[in-house]
Amino acid sequence: MRKRFLVLLRKHYRRYHDILFYVLALGVIVVSTWAALSITKTKNEQERENLRARAIPTQEFKVGEKPIYVGLQEAGLSNQEVAQIVGKLSTVADTRKLQKKDIYSVSVEDGHFVMLLLTQGFKRYFVANVGDGLVAGVSDVEIKTRIKTAAGKVKGSLFNSMLAEGLQVPLILDFTDAFSWTIDFNTDTRNGDEYTALWEEHYTLTGEITGQDLLAATYTGAETKETTRAFYFEDDFYDETGKVSKKMFLKSPISFRNYRISSRFSYNRLHPVLKIRRPHLGIDYAAPVGTPIQAVADGTVRYAGWKGGFGNYIEVKHANNYTTTYGHLKGFAKGVKAGARVKQGQTIGYVGSTGLSSGPHLDFRIKEKNKFIDFLRMKNRNSAVRDVPKQKRKEFEELKVLYLKELEAAKKSAQEAAPEEKKHEEAEKNRSNRRP
């Protein structure tokens, strides 16, 4: 047997020798490749760890506090380097339009420029040192979104109460617009009224708020105990029954901004300038010069110009024989002239004190069939009702449940915090009383 095996081995030696060589060579290649990959992986991980541990010195400034070229010079760069960097930046950003609030950062390592990063509005501009050469570019600032809520009680005015809770002015105006056909926040608010709001807030990584979108809101009268609710859905605000009720007239020609009614409809008012008693067949809304005035209903401008004691004056013809007038304006909105069509809520002019006026205000009047009527006592506002589409009803109800849950949680949180705030106010008051 052994003899036969040796004869067979001698006969086929060359073939087996080649096969064995190839197998051994392949094994060496596999082992070597594995070892090389392991070493490379370990090396890369070490380099990444070194990069993470390596802190490049970075300084951040506001343009208004320190101009960019000064920040670069103070970082130890030469005037020539500063000129080159600023020149490169100007290829992607208009450096002539820098604002005082714009923020920039400078990175320099071992006396060598690394990067300049400028944040202007919602854009980020950079100049970087890559391979001993400067490159410049621009990117959008990342915008994130979060859900926020607020709840509170009216103290003095709704506007100031909401400001105290941290709500921004545009969001407050959205809140009042959601109820603009049912509540006049110039006249209907009372101390103790309660409100809740739920909104979507957009912000940058630096914390700057870029926008707030109201999602849901409630308002409860302290005296009436009635709660009005509004839910944003499909580009409009609906009540809890899924109806949007848009009346023919808004509750006020001035969108709520903490302004007041200085004079009401009367047949026997003492004129503040003429000092004689005569009818005042309108409503005076006291407001700062330039406050936007909105058309209370769809209509056609019949007159826009100067009219004696009314100064700059607009007259709008509406359906069903109604006419509204707006007097003492500072000026007119673009496109507002005789024959122009205007939409409900559209800005048509701005509060002023032209004509026979003792101070900035809007003289607003309404006529029905050429007879002046008291706008604040009008009953017939001709509602136009629209329901949530049937195919969207389920989606609306699901959102409403979620929104109400968030609003209730906000209200509960505010109620729990109220006793602590009251204790703090009392403690502050006691400390003030003890001071000599």
Steps between C-alpha positions, in 0.01 A plus 500: 500500500779732598687415184205579280450835681864603440474408132182709471662793680806498270276479197278800599752700711504806276119533504467465880797731554332780301169452678666514842695812401184684390316404820785623719535823300127570527514442874786747537309763298184459711691524828699801381188683378317438826798624700532813284129582533514453877800730528337763275175486697686541829702788356186676366324465831802645677512792255129570549553491875790742465286734288222492758748576775658778295329829584554777247478839676187685386377846595147630436390863465215722388570730207364796699742434785806422290532533119621187321838644400569595864412149620740353242780740595459428871525128418860569394460515123692750287332783313571320172331180626204699631455672164510166318247339736256793489539517123420129470197545726370779277478254209209319673358765736423870461726633774359851448166387643624346823272563800611571856322183620680272249727245671835374377769268635875486429709182529882527508743224598869558572483835325346352185153594379253207499149638444273805511128426546237777461132453587274758335127444521434143392824464305847391612802620303847352548858551392731204569870432456526181291838386376661843545220657295180681597156369403165668567144372506149543634240271658156534657465522877330186632147571620347274765140476624350447844151512652435757772203598717399789724211565736412791722254759621444852374644769726439848361501400133525180301792636298719579802395181679612289204824696463573429867464127425764527227272496195626705206291773339429315170372199695276722715353652184441151358320412823266797472450442127380146576209655693462816290138421406388417856704711745607866487810503720488880507170501691404149616794407727472503880748441780494133588419378148698184426684401184702204376707471184679219319746580223778365284826690546785510249849582629867486411775314684601832657152531654368771267126463441421525129124447510201391707189334354189487718339154506225533760367750754226553758359810667273493807312805628532559875143633518323290236694178573464427129796340323569562133734258325687513172693221323721558197425254221530517123604870492220624729382507862200279589300478821462177700204390284709518185343819368666820387266793536611809312269792557444777251677751726807467718460601864743789457669700220828485694663165565555471875818667622402615849322811375182652633171659403525868588151605393180307431192551286295791640241759395630752755878499539721793602739543209861497633615773257193715435381478865136480394249218530399326184437142378795264465362227278801271511767336716841653573786250538802664668822352362855608415566667167561241229287224649354291212125532438310211342181485297233342720336330199542436130406800290588768245674827580270788408731779615860531622637849556468816707159581649489814714501436875550126442839563341619202296186296460382169348144394421424136412175366356397149615224253417149534647509882488777544759770769480799548731721808536850549643620848595806697624739261323870561469490350152361230274623149431642425157233455237215648708314744273150558371372189323748259663368174644603422859477180702396454861804546722704674226707799613355810335663785696688608810401683817581870500375834631413688180207737473315623810664269755635535854736202471574184304191281464268337249149639454304194384137517389248267341176572317212271412283638218663845550422504874786496750478217756698402810756246383555364852129417536446342161313170511477410132847395387384233252708190583636282222547148640730233358560150639810285500480284184352156572808318373715705743271475802681208666836674464356820649352317799828320572693827489241672717536233771880542498477879507248504787721266702797736459290807585359336814851403610616860450206633700561253784870587509417873519252439784757301697759773455262780601522449883881503486498818294259660746726408793797650316308823428393528865856440618629771265228735624590434866868562430416828329289608797783427744748716311557845658 
